[in-house]
Amino acid sequence: MTKNPKFQMPYFKKVVGGILKFDPGIYISCKDELDNLLAECFFFHLNDGKLLNDVFLLQNVYNWNASNLYCAQIWKLKPVSMCNINTYWHE
């Protein structure tokens, strides 16, 4: 695992802990014409009242680099509401 050096380990523990503990507010998947799962996006709004009050994206990309591997990344999004994300993906 690699991490952004701007943030300290307690911050990452809060983010990963929140993603593991809570269900995502929004789920999006991408499938090919054979219904194989290519990618998933899970959106979470995490607010612990201290360090976190942001929207995070857990992105999984399958068959990474044409192999049986996958790539998982967590992104902190710029200020955005979950409502706007949901509206965009369900228009």
C-alpha positions as a Markdown table, in Angstrom:
| # | Residue | x | y | z |
|---|---|---|---|---|
| 1 | Met | 0.0 | 0.0 | 0.0 |
| 2 | Thr | 1.2 | 3.5 | -0.7 |
| 3 | Lys | -0.2 | 6.7 | 0.8 |
| 4 | Asn | -0.2 | 10.4 | 0.2 |
| 5 | Pro | 2.7 | 11.8 | 2.4 |
| 6 | Lys | 0.6 | 14.9 | 3.2 |
| 7 | Phe | -1.5 | 12.9 | 5.7 |
| 8 | Gln | -0.5 | 11.0 | 8.8 |
| 9 | Met | -1.3 | 7.3 | 9.6 |
| 10 | Pro | -4.1 | 8.2 | 12.1 |
| 11 | Tyr | -6.0 | 9.9 | 9.3 |
| 12 | Phe | -5.6 | 6.8 | 7.0 |
| 13 | Lys | -6.7 | 4.5 | 9.8 |
| 14 | Lys | -9.9 | 6.6 | 10.3 |
| 15 | Val | -10.6 | 6.6 | 6.5 |
| 16 | Val | -10.1 | 2.9 | 6.0 |
| 17 | Gly | -11.9 | 2.1 | 9.3 |
| 18 | Gly | -14.9 | 4.1 | 8.2 |
| 19 | Ile | -14.9 | 2.4 | 4.8 |
| 20 | Leu | -14.8 | -1.0 | 6.5 |
| 21 | Lys | -17.4 | -0.2 | 9.1 |
| 22 | Phe | -20.1 | 1.6 | 7.1 |
| 23 | Asp | -22.1 | 0.8 | 3.9 |
| 24 | Pro | -21.5 | 3.1 | 1.0 |
| 25 | Gly | -24.0 | 5.7 | 0.3 |
| 26 | Ile | -23.7 | 5.2 | -3.5 |
| 27 | Tyr | -22.6 | 2.1 | -5.5 |
| 28 | Ile | -21.7 | 2.2 | -9.2 |
| 29 | Ser | -20.5 | -0.7 | -11.3 |
| 30 | Cys | -19.1 | -1.0 | -14.8 |
| 31 | Lys | -19.7 | -4.3 | -16.8 |
| 32 | Asp | -18.7 | -5.4 | -20.2 |
| 33 | Glu | -21.1 | -6.8 | -22.8 |
| 34 | Leu | -20.7 | -10.3 | -21.3 |
| 35 | Asp | -21.7 | -8.9 | -17.9 |
| 36 | Asn | -18.2 | -9.3 | -16.4 |
| 37 | Leu | -17.5 | -6.8 | -13.7 |
| 38 | Leu | -14.8 | -4.4 | -14.8 |
| 39 | Ala | -14.9 | -1.7 | -12.1 |
| 40 | Glu | -16.7 | -0.6 | -9.0 |
| 41 | Cys | -17.1 | 2.7 | -7.3 |
| 42 | Phe | -18.2 | 3.0 | -3.7 |
| 43 | Phe | -18.9 | 6.5 | -2.3 |
| 44 | Phe | -18.8 | 7.2 | 1.4 |
| 45 | His | -19.5 | 10.3 | 3.4 |
| 46 | Leu | -17.3 | 10.0 | 6.5 |
| 47 | Asn | -17.7 | 12.4 | 9.4 |
| 48 | Asp | -16.1 | 11.6 | 12.8 |
| 49 | Gly | -16.6 | 15.1 | 14.2 |
| 50 | Lys | -12.9 | 15.6 | 14.4 |
| 51 | Leu | -10.6 | 14.6 | 11.5 |
| 52 | Leu | -13.1 | 13.6 | 8.8 |
| 53 | Asn | -16.0 | 15.3 | 7.2 |
| 54 | Asp | -15.5 | 14.4 | 3.5 |
| 55 | Val | -16.7 | 12.2 | 0.7 |
| 56 | Phe | -14.4 | 9.4 | -0.2 |
| 57 | Leu | -14.4 | 7.1 | -3.2 |
| 58 | Leu | -13.2 | 3.4 | -3.1 |
| 59 | Gln | -12.4 | 2.4 | -6.7 |
| 60 | Asn | -11.8 | -1.2 | -7.6 |
| 61 | Val | -10.6 | -2.0 | -11.1 |
| 62 | Tyr | -10.6 | -5.7 | -12.1 |
| 63 | Asn | -8.3 | -7.6 | -14.4 |
| 64 | Trp | -5.7 | -4.9 | -13.7 |
| 65 | Asn | -3.1 | -4.8 | -16.4 |
| 66 | Ala | -4.7 | -7.8 | -18.3 |
| 67 | Ser | -4.1 | -10.2 | -15.3 |
| 68 | Asn | -6.2 | -11.8 | -12.6 |
| 69 | Leu | -5.1 | -8.9 | -10.3 |
| 70 | Tyr | -7.2 | -5.9 | -9.3 |
| 71 | Cys | -6.3 | -2.4 | -8.2 |
| 72 | Ala | -8.0 | -0.7 | -5.3 |
| 73 | Gln | -7.7 | 3.0 | -4.6 |
| 74 | Ile | -9.2 | 5.4 | -2.1 |
| 75 | Trp | -9.7 | 9.0 | -3.2 |
| 76 | Lys | -10.7 | 12.0 | -1.1 |
| 77 | Leu | -13.0 | 14.0 | -3.3 |
| 78 | Lys | -13.1 | 17.8 | -3.6 |
| 79 | Pro | -16.1 | 19.3 | -1.7 |
| 80 | Val | -19.2 | 17.7 | -3.2 |
| 81 | Ser | -22.5 | 16.4 | -1.9 |
| 82 | Met | -23.6 | 12.8 | -2.1 |
| 83 | Cys | -26.8 | 14.1 | -3.6 |
| 84 | Asn | -25.0 | 15.6 | -6.6 |
| 85 | Ile | -23.0 | 12.4 | -7.2 |
| 86 | Asn | -26.1 | 10.3 | -7.1 |
| 87 | Thr | -28.0 | 12.7 | -9.4 |
| 88 | Tyr | -25.1 | 12.7 | -11.9 |
| 89 | Trp | -24.9 | 8.9 | -12.1 |
| 90 | His | -28.6 | 8.3 | -12.3 |
| 91 | Glu | -29.6 | 10.9 | -14.9 |
